[in-house]
Amino acid sequence: MVNNDTAAHQGDYSKPNAKTAVEVKPSDLPIHCPMEGSSLWDSHPQVYIPVAENGGESRCPYCGTVFKLLEN
């Protein structure tokens, strides 16, 4: 059975971790995965990604998405 309330709004959310690499600005920090706007019901637990502490690039331990810190 389809929940019409849920089905009607699925287009409002992006598929979780649809990108394999995400570029982030210093103003975006701290960053977490999955990111804002992702549908969380079919994703992994939210974790903070230590991009700045790892030389400007870090990988999500759950899904493998790479987060790259852009320079100013």
N, CA and C atoms as an extended XYZ file, in Angstrom:
216
Properties=species:S:1:pos:R:3:atomname:S:1:resname:S:1:resid:I:1 pbc="F F F"
N         0.840       -1.181        0.000 N   MET     1
C         0.000        0.000        0.000 CA  MET     1
C         0.886        1.245        0.000 C   MET     1
N         0.565        2.193       -0.824 N   VAL     2
C         1.352        3.417       -0.966 CA  VAL     2
C         0.808        4.484       -0.035 C   VAL     2
N         1.695        5.120        0.684 N   ASN     3
C         1.320        6.252        1.519 CA  ASN     3
C         1.313        7.486        0.617 C   ASN     3
N         0.157        7.998        0.303 N   ASN     4
C         0.048        9.129       -0.618 CA  ASN     4
C         0.764       10.376       -0.119 C   ASN     4
N         0.803       10.589        1.185 N   ASP     5
C         1.505       11.758        1.715 CA  ASP     5
C         3.002       11.666        1.437 C   ASP     5
N         3.572       10.484        1.617 N   THR     6
C         4.998       10.298        1.373 CA  THR     6
C         5.293       10.328       -0.114 C   THR     6
N         4.519        9.615       -0.889 N   ALA     7
C         4.758        9.533       -2.329 CA  ALA     7
C         4.694       10.903       -2.994 C   ALA     7
N         3.819       11.755       -2.533 N   ALA     8
C         3.647       13.070       -3.137 CA  ALA     8
C         4.852       13.979       -2.925 C   ALA     8
N         5.652       13.716       -1.905 N   HIS     9
C         6.765       14.613       -1.562 CA  HIS     9
C         8.137       14.009       -1.828 C   HIS     9
N         8.218       12.836       -2.427 N   GLN    10
C         9.522       12.209       -2.625 CA  GLN    10
C        10.431       13.010       -3.535 C   GLN    10
N         9.859       13.760       -4.467 N   GLY    11
C        10.671       14.584       -5.351 CA  GLY    11
C        11.309       15.762       -4.651 C   GLY    11
N        10.872       16.054       -3.418 N   ASP    12
C        11.419       17.180       -2.659 CA  ASP    12
C        12.799       16.873       -2.080 C   ASP    12
N        13.186       15.607       -2.074 N   TYR    13
C        14.450       15.196       -1.454 CA  TYR    13
C        15.354       14.566       -2.495 C   TYR    13
N        16.641       14.811       -2.339 N   SER    14
C        17.584       14.170       -3.240 CA  SER    14
C        17.874       12.762       -2.720 C   SER    14
N        18.311       11.921       -3.627 N   LYS    15
C        18.687       10.579       -3.217 CA  LYS    15
C        19.914       10.707       -2.328 C   LYS    15
N        19.957       10.005       -1.191 N   PRO    16
C        21.092       10.167       -0.288 CA  PRO    16
C        22.398        9.773       -0.964 C   PRO    16
N        23.404       10.596       -0.770 N   ASN    17
C        24.741       10.324       -1.262 CA  ASN    17
C        24.757       10.070       -2.765 C   ASN    17
N        23.975       10.836       -3.508 N   ALA    18
C        23.902       10.659       -4.953 CA  ALA    18
C        25.231       11.018       -5.615 C   ALA    18
N        25.998       11.889       -4.991 N   LYS    19
C        27.302       12.262       -5.528 CA  LYS    19
C        28.377       11.423       -4.847 C   LYS    19
N        29.454       11.129       -5.578 N   THR    20
C        30.553       10.387       -4.966 CA  THR    20
C        31.641       11.320       -4.462 C   THR    20
N        31.590       12.596       -4.883 N   ALA    21
C        32.531       13.594       -4.386 CA  ALA    21
C        31.777       14.912       -4.196 C   ALA    21
N        32.029       15.550       -3.073 N   VAL    22
C        31.354       16.799       -2.739 CA  VAL    22
C        32.419       17.832       -2.400 C   VAL    22
N        32.362       18.992       -3.059 N   GLU    23
C        33.271       20.082       -2.743 CA  GLU    23
C        32.601       20.991       -1.734 C   GLU    23
N        33.321       21.318       -0.662 N   VAL    24
C        32.765       22.160        0.392 CA  VAL    24
C        33.641       23.390        0.601 C   VAL    24
N        33.003       24.494        0.955 N   LYS    25
C        33.714       25.733        1.249 CA  LYS    25
C        34.000       25.781        2.750 C   LYS    25
N        34.994       26.537        3.163 N   PRO    26
C        35.256       26.677        4.592 CA  PRO    26
C        34.030       27.146        5.371 C   PRO    26
N        33.189       27.955        4.731 N   SER    27
C        31.984       28.442        5.412 CA  SER    27
C        30.941       27.339        5.618 C   SER    27
N        31.081       26.204        4.924 N   ASP    28
C        30.160       25.074        5.077 CA  ASP    28
C        30.483       24.205        6.293 C   ASP    28
N        31.666       24.388        6.847 N   LEU    29
C        32.110       23.531        7.959 CA  LEU    29
C        31.397       23.875        9.251 C   LEU    29
N        31.136       22.954       10.128 N   PRO    30
C        31.393       21.525        9.978 CA  PRO    30
C        30.395       20.896        9.012 C   PRO    30
N        30.846       19.879        8.302 N   ILE    31
C        30.013       19.203        7.303 CA  ILE    31
C        29.678       17.796        7.794 C   ILE    31
N        28.509       17.331        7.437 N   HIS    32
C        28.130       15.974        7.838 CA  HIS    32
C        27.559       15.223        6.657 C   HIS    32
N        27.540       13.931        6.766 N   CYS    33
C        26.992       13.054        5.746 CA  CYS    33
C        25.981       12.140        6.418 C   CYS    33
N        24.808       11.931        5.852 N   PRO    34
C        24.287       12.557        4.653 CA  PRO    34
C        24.047       14.048        4.872 C   PRO    34
N        24.027       14.776        3.762 N   MET    35
C        23.926       16.229        3.821 CA  MET    35
C        22.471       16.679        3.886 C   MET    35
N        22.274       17.961        4.165 N   GLU    36
C        20.941       18.562        4.198 CA  GLU    36
C        20.233       18.293        2.874 C   GLU    36
N        18.952       18.020        2.949 N   GLY    37
C        18.177       17.791        1.746 CA  GLY    37
C        18.151       16.355        1.283 C   GLY    37
N        18.929       15.481        1.936 N   SER    38
C        18.903       14.065        1.586 CA  SER    38
C        17.746       13.394        2.283 C   SER    38
N        17.174       12.394        1.636 N   SER    39
C        16.128       11.640        2.322 CA  SER    39
C        16.818       10.687        3.293 C   SER    39
N        16.530       10.838        4.546 N   LEU    40
C        17.262       10.091        5.570 CA  LEU    40
C        16.700        8.699        5.840 C   LEU    40
N        15.505        8.419        5.376 N   TRP    41
C        14.890        7.141        5.709 CA  TRP    41
C        15.637        5.954        5.103 C   TRP    41
N        16.371        6.155        4.014 N   ASP    42
C        17.081        5.037        3.390 CA  ASP    42
C        18.587        5.283        3.354 C   ASP    42
N        19.091        5.995        4.338 N   SER    43
C        20.503        6.329        4.370 CA  SER    43
C        21.147        5.813        5.643 C   SER    43
N        22.395        6.183        5.849 N   HIS    44
C        23.131        5.763        7.038 CA  HIS    44
C        23.014        6.802        8.144 C   HIS    44
N        23.475        6.478        9.355 N   PRO    45
C        23.446        7.468       10.451 CA  PRO    45
C        24.282        8.702       10.082 C   PRO    45
N        23.878        9.843       10.591 N   GLN    46
C        24.594       11.083       10.310 CA  GLN    46
C        25.930       11.096       11.041 C   GLN    46
N        27.003       11.391       10.308 N   VAL    47
C        28.345       11.494       10.888 CA  VAL    47
C        28.991       12.785       10.410 C   VAL    47
N        29.802       13.393       11.251 N   TYR    48
C        30.543       14.589       10.864 CA  TYR    48
C        31.842       14.163       10.209 C   TYR    48
N        32.193       14.863        9.147 N   ILE    49
C        33.354       14.516        8.332 CA  ILE    49
C        34.484       15.506        8.648 C   ILE    49
N        35.633       15.014        9.133 N   PRO    50
C        36.739       15.902        9.532 CA  PRO    50
C        37.587       16.355        8.345 C   PRO    50
N        37.005       17.127        7.462 N   VAL    51
C        37.695       17.551        6.244 CA  VAL    51
C        38.910       18.414        6.556 C   VAL    51
N        38.730       19.440        7.352 N   ALA    52
C        39.829       20.377        7.643 CA  ALA    52
C        40.968       19.689        8.398 C   ALA    52
N        40.642       18.726        9.228 N   GLU    53
C        41.659       18.041       10.029 CA  GLU    53
C        42.443       17.005        9.228 C   GLU    53
N        41.946       16.628        8.056 N   ASN    54
C        42.580       15.583        7.255 CA  ASN    54
C        43.188       16.119        5.964 C   ASN    54
N        43.747       17.297        6.014 N   GLY    55
C        44.433       17.852        4.855 CA  GLY    55
C        43.525       18.292        3.723 C   GLY    55
N        42.263       18.549        4.010 N   GLY    56
C        41.367       19.070        2.993 CA  GLY    56
C        40.564       18.035        2.235 C   GLY    56
N        40.711       16.753        2.599 N   GLU    57
C        39.926       15.716        1.944 CA  GLU    57
C        39.650       14.591        2.927 C   GLU    57
N        38.405       14.147        2.951 N   SER    58
C        38.022       13.086        3.876 CA  SER    58
C        36.896       12.275        3.260 C   SER    58
N        36.795       11.017        3.641 N   ARG    59
C        35.811       10.099        3.094 CA  ARG    59
C        34.831        9.678        4.181 C   ARG    59
N        33.545        9.598        3.822 N   CYS    60
C        32.533        9.126        4.755 CA  CYS    60
C        32.784        7.639        5.043 C   CYS    60
N        32.844        7.254        6.309 N   PRO    61
C        33.108        5.856        6.631 CA  PRO    61
C        31.954        4.922        6.267 C   PRO    61
N        30.770        5.447        6.060 N   TYR    62
C        29.617        4.605        5.733 CA  TYR    62
C        29.439        4.409        4.234 C   TYR    62
N        29.391        5.498        3.478 N   CYS    63
C        29.033        5.394        2.058 CA  CYS    63
C        30.202        5.630        1.113 C   CYS    63
N        31.316        6.153        1.643 N   GLY    64
C        32.487        6.370        0.802 CA  GLY    64
C        32.511        7.681        0.045 C   GLY    64
N        31.516        8.541        0.245 N   THR    65
C        31.506        9.845       -0.417 CA  THR    65
C        32.739       10.623        0.018 C   THR    65
N        33.443       11.219       -0.960 N   VAL    66
C        34.645       11.994       -0.671 CA  VAL    66
C        34.249       13.466       -0.546 C   VAL    66
N        34.698       14.092        0.524 N   PHE    67
C        34.453       15.521        0.767 CA  PHE    67
C        35.778       16.245        0.589 C   PHE    67
N        35.789       17.253       -0.313 N   LYS    68
C        37.012       18.014       -0.612 CA  LYS    68
C        36.798       19.465       -0.211 C   LYS    68
N        37.718       19.976        0.561 N   LEU    69
C        37.657       21.367        1.014 CA  LEU    69
C        38.251       22.269       -0.041 C   LEU    69
N        37.458       23.236       -0.508 N   LEU    70
C        37.963       24.221       -1.481 CA  LEU    70
C        38.739       25.292       -0.759 C   LEU    70
N        39.749       25.812       -1.428 N   GLU    71
C        40.498       26.923       -0.837 CA  GLU    71
C        39.773       28.215       -1.168 C   GLU    71
N        39.970       29.223       -0.319 N   ASN    72
C        39.293       30.518       -0.511 CA  ASN    72
C        39.572       31.102       -1.831 C   ASN    72
